[in-house]
Amino acid sequence: MLFRSIYFGGTDPGRFIISALSESQADGVPFFTLTQNQLADTTYLAYLSRMYGKKLLVPTTNDVYRVIEVYKTSLEARIRHDEKFPNEPRQVKPGESTRMDAEGHVTVWGQISVMEVNALMVRKIFDDHPRREFFVEESFPLDWMYPYLAPHGLIFQLNRQPLSELSVKDAATNQDYWKKLTDEMLGSWLNEKTSVKEACDFADRYGLGKHLEDYKGDKGFAESEETRKCFSKLRTSIGGLYAWRAEHAKDADERDRMYQAADLAFRQGYAICPYSPEAIWRYVSLLASRHRMDDAILIVKTSLHLEPDNQQLKDLLSRLMNYQ
């Protein structure tokens, strides 16, 4: 990571730790730290302007309004498409919506729509700084980024040009990196050949960070709920990139290679924190897409055993059982 590159932190730990260890945030040493979650908030933009305004092209309030109009136009067109072609795949994401206030002004509404606007703001900052390197710790998946992303240790590098594919070398380097981490955190047992059942057995036994007398990994890590959630999210995010690459692969070999990489990353993310909603839902989605319903059901049943009152898991299990 080069000095004065731009880093988008997606979670509280992902921003706080980086900020705390920076030599100078104001000077971008070693890099400028932003969040992708608040770029539609003019108060946050005012803070960025005071902090970085002499060194970066910080979006203005007018930029926010323009981006919101672009998004609203796009959403309205996609809504019309879905209404006109109900049998085609939906273009509007679940949760995307707008609302009209008392004065008749249409505004974006809901977490999904706000993040879609944030995604456009991130793209503007990316386009406005063509000579800087960019790195991302994912908050929510931002669709436009996927062709540009490559794994970079715990996070992603956002490349200047789209990548035709992730090389075997880059994927292997990242897998080796995470194998060392998971060996330290969980014990040296999880690899490419580890079954979903073995991962679930481990989760069922140690998933709540209790009864660790014979735990082979870092017991302090196992006992820390927030640390487990953090690392699980990081690994699951990278698994999401692999899964996207598998869906958009140009040939069968690349598709299979990316599915295997996604499967391993999701298995690791799940073993790290089997009550993380992202780890559960993303892995279940991958397994279901590969018609591995028994494994998907086993994942949900294991997590439900850890959280027996979780209604979302109960509903998910019911849908999977009905589908099966």
Buried (B, 14 or more C-beta within 10 A) or exposed (E): EEEBBBBBBBBEBBBEBBEEEBEEBEBBEBBBBBBBBBBBBBEBBBEBBEBBEEEBEBBEEEBBEBBBEEBBEBBEEBBEBBEEEEEEEEBBBEEBBBEEEEEEEBEBBBEBBBBBBBBBBBBBBBEEBEEBBBBBBBBBBBEEBBBBBBBBBBBBBBBEEEBEBBEEEBBEBBBEBBBEBBBEBBBEBBEEEBEBEBBBEBBBEBBBBEEBEEBEBBEEBBBBEEBBBBBBBBBBBBBBBBBBBBBEBEEEEBBEBBBBBBBBBBBBBBBBBBBBBBBBBBBBBBBBBBEBBEBBBBBBBBBBBBBEEBEEBBEBBEEBEEEE
